[in-house]
Amino acid sequence: MAGDWDIQPQGVQGQLKIVGGHAGDLSTALNNLVTDMQAAAQAAGTAVPGSHAKVEIQGPVPVGAPPLSHAAMGPVAAALSQYLEGRQAELKSMSERIEACLTGTVKAVNEYIAGDLTAAQNAQNAAKSVDLKALGIQPEDKSK
């Protein structure tokens, strides 16, 4: 059964690099999505007039730390936040599946290579153990 396999490790390595590059592109796109949604949420504003558009939070703030107050969240920001929260598991799952595929492929190819090396070693040992005299062949004298 193992003789039916014909894996080219260099070809697999090339494909892994391509997939890894696309995974990096996906990561960049997802990070940009979150950044753009945050910007859209802030730009959308709130449904509250003027000075009420900021939530004032009381409390001590360490020296150099930003204030606890933050902009009030309007309905658009809330909807965008809910959208991202709803998709968080799917987005995380995509990256985990890609990582699992890459890791599994590397492990499988490494096992394939190790199996090939073991098979080659077994063949070499079998060739060394052949009794050449029984086959009517005189072994070379390596002392000369």
C-alpha positions in Angstrom: 0.0 0.0 0.0 2.8 2.4 0.8 4.2 2.0 -2.7 1.1 3.7 -4.0 2.1 7.0 -2.5 4.1 9.5 -4.4 4.5 12.7 -2.4 7.0 15.3 -3.4 8.1 17.0 -0.2 9.5 20.0 -2.0 6.1 20.5 -3.8 4.3 20.2 -0.5 6.6 22.8 1.0 5.9 25.2 -1.8 2.1 24.8 -1.3 2.5 25.3 2.5 4.3 28.6 1.8 1.4 29.7 -0.5 -1.3 28.7 2.0 0.7 30.4 4.8 0.9 33.5 2.7 -2.9 33.4 2.2 -3.4 32.8 5.9 -1.3 35.9 6.6 -3.5 37.9 4.1 -6.6 36.6 5.9 -5.2 37.7 9.3 -4.4 41.2 7.9 -7.9 41.4 6.4 -9.6 40.4 9.7 -7.5 42.9 11.6 -8.4 45.6 9.1 -12.1 44.6 9.4 -12.1 45.2 13.2 -10.2 48.5 12.8 -12.6 49.7 10.1 -15.6 48.7 12.1 -14.3 50.6 15.2 -13.7 53.6 13.0 -17.2 53.3 11.5 -18.7 53.0 15.0 -17.0 56.1 16.2 -17.9 58.1 13.1 -21.5 57.1 13.3 -22.0 59.1 16.4 -24.8 58.7 18.9 -28.4 59.5 19.2 -27.7 61.8 22.1 -27.2 65.5 21.8 -24.0 67.4 22.6 -22.4 67.0 26.0 -24.3 63.7 26.7 -22.4 62.0 23.9 -19.6 61.2 26.4 -19.9 58.8 29.3 -18.2 60.3 32.4 -16.8 57.7 34.7 -15.7 58.8 38.2 -12.8 57.2 39.9 -9.1 57.6 40.6 -6.8 57.4 37.6 -3.1 56.6 37.9 -0.7 59.3 36.7 -0.2 59.1 33.0 -3.2 56.8 32.4 -6.0 57.9 30.0 -9.2 59.1 31.6 -11.9 56.6 32.3 -14.5 58.6 30.3 -15.3 57.3 26.8 -17.6 58.2 24.0 -21.2 57.1 24.2 -22.1 54.2 22.0 -24.9 54.9 19.5 -27.1 52.4 17.7 -24.8 51.9 14.8 -21.8 51.2 17.0 -24.0 48.8 19.1 -25.1 46.9 15.9 -21.5 46.7 14.6 -20.3 45.4 18.0 -23.0 42.7 18.0 -22.2 41.7 14.5 -18.5 41.2 15.4 -19.4 39.4 18.6 -21.7 37.1 16.6 -19.0 36.3 14.1 -16.1 35.9 16.6 -16.4 32.2 16.9 -16.5 31.7 13.1 -13.5 34.0 12.5 -11.5 32.2 15.2 -12.5 28.8 13.8 -11.2 29.8 10.4 -7.8 30.6 11.7 -7.7 27.5 13.9 -8.7 25.2 10.9 -6.0 26.7 8.7 -3.4 26.3 11.4 -4.5 22.7 12.0 -4.3 21.9 8.3 -0.8 23.3 8.0 0.4 21.5 11.1 -1.2 18.2 10.1 0.3 18.4 6.6 3.8 19.1 8.0 3.5 16.2 10.4 2.2 13.8 7.6 5.0 14.7 5.2 7.6 14.3 7.9 6.2 10.8 8.7 6.2 10.0 5.0 9.9 11.1 4.7 10.8 9.1 7.9 9.0 6.1 6.4 10.9 6.4 3.1 14.2 6.7 5.0 13.4 3.6 7.1 12.4 1.7 3.9 15.6 2.7 2.2 17.7 1.6 5.3 15.9 -1.7 5.4 16.6 -2.3 1.6 20.2 -1.3 2.1 20.6 -3.7 5.1 18.9 -6.5 3.1 21.3 -5.9 0.2 24.3 -6.1 2.5 23.1 -9.4 4.0 22.9 -11.2 0.7 25.3 -14.1 0.5 27.1 -13.4 -2.8 29.0 -16.7 -2.7 25.6 -18.5 -2.7 24.7 -16.6 -5.9 28.1 -17.6 -7.5 29.5 -14.1 -7.3 32.9 -13.5 -5.8 32.9 -10.5 -3.5 35.5 -7.8 -4.2 38.6 -7.9 -2.0 38.5 -4.5 -0.3 41.9 -4.9 1.2 43.7 -4.1 -2.1 
